[in-house]
Structure formats: C-alpha cells, structure tokens
Amino acid sequence: MSDAVADRIRSLIAEHDVVLFMKGVAGAPQCGFSNLVVRVLDHLDVPFKDVNVLADAELRQGIKEFSDWPTIPQLYVGGEFLGGSDIVKEMFETGELQTLLREKGLIAA
C-alpha cells in the first residue's frame, strides 16, 4: 500500500465519525454485504461517509491492508475499525452497536 493511500484512509477516518468502505455507494450498494451495513446504519439514522472501493483498485486493496481485514465492507466508528457485515449485524442484533453509537454521541439516547 502506498503512503498516499494510507494517508487518504487515515484522513477519511479522521474527518468523519462513521465511515463505510463499501462496494458501491449508500444509494446503490453493489453487494449484499455492503447493502446490509447500509440498511443497519440507515435504520439507526446514523449519518456516515460512504467510500466506494470499486472506483479505486488501489484503495480497495489498501483498506484491506490498513485494517488487516480481508473483506469489504469495512465499518469505522470514531476512528476505530469495527468489522465487516457479519460483525455489524451481530452487534446490531445484540444492541452492542446501538450502545456504542450512543456512547459516541452519534445517535440519541
């Protein structure tokens, strides 16, 4: 991964409370896993920055190296990597995601 890609990823994560590196964009996800995470975030009314990794092959590979996580989508909250669609789904179902988002001041209590 180039320094430029790593810097771009760090910048996106620093500038936005919630960042979803995904296939497609929030309005038109290009895979079911990305769609699932978008639906969870929309359901919770969480504003997020969507980053389409399909538009940039270097970014698509770079985010996998950056997080040491092999798949897309990848969700970052408050600068921290949470995981992919399975982890987001499980956290949502257990209420852990809502608790985290409340603690970060990203959804109402």
C-alpha distance (Angstrom), angle and dihedral (degrees) to the residues before:
residue distance angle dihedral
M1 . . .
S2 3.76 . .
D3 3.79 121.9 .
A4 3.81 88.5 -117.9
V5 3.80 92.3 58.5
A6 3.81 92.3 45.4
D7 3.81 89.9 49.4
R8 3.80 90.9 49.0
I9 3.81 91.4 51.4
R10 3.83 92.3 47.1
S11 3.80 90.1 48.6
L12 3.82 93.8 51.1
I13 3.79 91.8 48.4
A14 3.81 92.0 47.3
E15 3.81 95.0 46.5
H16 3.81 97.9 48.9
D17 3.80 130.6 49.5
V18 3.80 92.1 -144.7
V19 3.81 123.6 27.4
L20 3.78 126.0 179.3
F21 3.79 116.9 -165.3
M22 3.78 100.2 -159.2
K23 3.77 147.3 154.4
G24 3.79 104.6 -95.8
V25 3.78 125.6 -8.9
A26 3.79 131.7 -65.0
G27 3.80 92.1 -97.4
A28 3.80 93.0 48.3
P29 3.80 114.4 22.4
Q30 3.80 113.2 -166.5
C31 3.81 97.7 -150.6
G32 3.77 137.0 36.1
F33 3.80 94.2 -117.3
S34 3.80 92.6 54.6
N35 3.80 89.1 45.1
L36 3.81 91.0 53.6
V37 3.81 93.2 54.6
V38 3.82 91.7 45.2
R39 3.82 89.8 51.7
V40 3.82 92.0 50.1
L41 3.81 92.5 49.5
D42 3.81 91.9 45.0
H43 3.81 90.8 48.4
L44 3.81 89.5 53.6
D45 3.82 90.2 44.9
V46 3.80 91.6 -124.4
P47 3.80 115.6 160.6
F48 3.80 110.2 -134.5
K49 3.76 142.4 172.1
D50 3.79 112.3 -117.6
V51 3.80 117.5 -152.2
N52 3.80 116.7 -166.5
V53 3.80 106.9 -143.7
L54 3.81 90.6 -174.4
A55 3.80 89.0 70.5
D56 3.82 93.0 60.2
A57 3.82 122.1 36.4
E58 3.81 92.4 -167.7
L59 3.82 91.0 53.8
R60 3.82 90.9 45.5
Q61 3.80 91.0 57.2
G62 3.80 93.7 35.0
I63 3.80 95.7 58.1
K64 3.80 89.8 53.2
E65 3.80 90.4 53.9
F66 3.80 93.3 41.3
S67 3.81 93.1 56.1
D68 3.80 96.5 28.6
W69 3.81 85.4 -128.9
P70 3.81 118.0 127.9
T71 3.79 102.1 -149.5
I72 3.79 143.3 61.2
P73 3.03 135.3 -101.2
Q74 3.77 103.2 59.6
L75 3.80 122.8 -179.6
Y76 3.80 124.6 -154.6
V77 3.81 121.7 -170.4
G78 3.78 122.1 -174.8
G79 3.78 90.7 -10.0
E80 3.81 93.4 -53.9
F81 3.79 127.3 112.4
L82 3.80 110.8 -121.1
G83 3.78 101.2 178.0
G84 3.76 142.4 -112.1
S85 3.77 134.0 -51.7
D86 3.82 97.0 -67.8
I87 3.79 92.6 53.0
V88 3.81 93.0 44.0
K89 3.81 90.5 49.1
E90 3.81 92.5 49.2
M91 3.82 92.5 45.9
F92 3.82 90.0 49.7
E93 3.81 93.2 48.5
T94 3.81 92.7 50.0
G95 3.82 93.6 43.4
E96 3.80 91.8 -117.9
L97 3.81 91.9 118.1
Q98 3.80 92.6 52.6
T99 3.81 90.5 48.6
L100 3.79 91.7 50.8
L101 3.80 92.5 47.7
R102 3.82 91.0 49.1
E103 3.80 91.6 49.3
K104 3.82 89.5 52.0
G105 3.84 90.1 49.1
L106 3.79 92.1 -117.2
I107 3.80 97.4 122.4
A108 3.78 132.3 28.5
A109 3.78 118.9 -90.9
